[in-house]
């Protein structure tokens, strides 16, 4: 089992920035990709960004490319999501997820999930 804990959410004005963190614990001895997904009120969960185990591959949703940056440190843990130029439509619960032994942008392909952290962007 892998446990994921997100932090860094909060309330920010449009145009502002936030940095989310996701710390993994438990069975983390294998290589794994980490990703961020979000779910806005009344909408389905959607992909935001993902980073490979090495950090050499990053993939972004079109809606956040150029504004959000996913990264992980040399120890591979935690993973960060730097969110700049935030918009009201970025308001959502942001979830961290892990894919063991590979990389994917598919929600159904992730193996473990955190409980989420709320990001609210006011206009």
HELIX and SHEET records of a PDB file:
HELIX    1   1 UNK A   88  UNK A   90  5                                   3    
HELIX    2   2 UNK A  107  UNK A  109  5                                   3    
SHEET    1   A 4 UNK A   2  UNK A   7  0                                        
SHEET    2   A 4 UNK A  18  UNK A  26 -1                                        
SHEET    3   A 4 UNK A  79  UNK A  83 -1                                        
SHEET    4   A 4 UNK A  68  UNK A  72 -1                                        
SHEET    1   B 6 UNK A  10  UNK A  13  0                                        
SHEET    2   B 6 UNK A 117  UNK A 122  1                                        
SHEET    3   B 6 UNK A  92  UNK A 100 -1                                        
SHEET    4   B 6 UNK A  32  UNK A  39 -1                                        
SHEET    5   B 6 UNK A  46  UNK A  51 -1                                        
SHEET    6   B 6 UNK A  58  UNK A  60 -1                                        
SHEET    1   C 4 UNK A  10  UNK A  13  0                                        
SHEET    2   C 4 UNK A 117  UNK A 122  1                                        
SHEET    3   C 4 UNK A  92  UNK A 100 -1                                        
SHEET    4   C 4 UNK A 112  UNK A 113 -1                                        
END                                                                             
